[in-house]
Amino acid sequence: DFSCFGHQWTVVIYPGGEEDSKEGYVAVYLYNVSAKSIKAYYKIILKHPTDQSQRSYKVGSFDELSRTFGGDQGNDGDSWGGCDFAKRETMLALAHLN
């Protein structure tokens, strides 16, 4: 959990993915847990812990468009992220390098 621009945020990781995830993938979402909605740009990035030149896994508003995060966690519009963020085995391997 963290605070930014007067809003409370949380990053939720689903290690087993979710219903729409491909088999073996991790899902990651950024939630606005404040009552008020906000328009924002976001990026969730996973980088190699020892070699920053290695491939990063990213999800976010890369198309230069902001996203509207609704308020009150639990509603459909309060989060943005990716159901196929990265392969679970890749994330576990990177975790062991740190």
N, C-alpha and C positions, 0 to 999 in steps of 0.2 A: 504494500500500500504506500502511496505517496500523494502529496498535494502539489498542484500546479495551477496557476491562474485562478485561484480561489475555488478550485474543484478538487474533490477527493477521487483518486483513481486507484485501480487495482489491476494487476496482470494475472490472468488465470491460465494455468497450463493444464491441459488434459493429456497426461502421459500415454493413455491408451487411445487417444483420439476421441472422436465423438461419432454420432450416427452417420454424418456425411463424410467422415474421413476415410481416406484409402487405408487399407490394411497395413499396419505397422507404422503409421504416421502419428505425430504429436500435433495436437491443436493448441493454439495460443490466441488469447483475446485480451484486449484492453477495454476495461469497463469504467464508465463514469458512474461513480456511486453517490454523487451529489444529487440533490433534488432537482436542480435546474439544468436544462440542456445547454450544450456548448458546441460551436463549430470549431474544429481543430484539424491540423495536420498531425499524422502520427507515423511512427516507424517502430517496428519491433525487430531487432537484429540479434542474431546469434553469431558470434565470432569465435574462431579458434582461440583457445586460451594462451597458446604459446607462439603461434605463427599467424600474425594478423593478415598476412598475404593470402592465406588459404581461404577457400570459398566461405562466404557468409550466407546464412539463411535469413531472408527478409520478408516481411509482410508490412503493408502500410499504404498510405495515400501517396503513391509515387507518381500519379498522373497529374500532379499539381492541383488537384481538387481537394478542398477540405471536406471532412466528413462531419455530419451532425451526430453527436452523441447525446441521446435523450437522457433524462434523469431517471433515478430510481432503478437500481440494479434489479434485473429480473425481467425487464421488458425487452422486446426484440431490438429496439433502436438504441439501446444504451451501450452497445459494444461493437467493436470492429476487430477483425483479426483474420486468422486463417485456419481452416480445418485440416489442411495438409502442410503445416509449417515446415517440418523436417522429419526425416526418418528417425524413429525412436532409437534404433541401433547407433546411428551417427551421433545423436545427442548423448547417449550413454558413453560412447567411446570418448567424446570430447570432455565429458565430466571427469573421466578417469585420468586425463592428462593434467588437470589443474591441481 
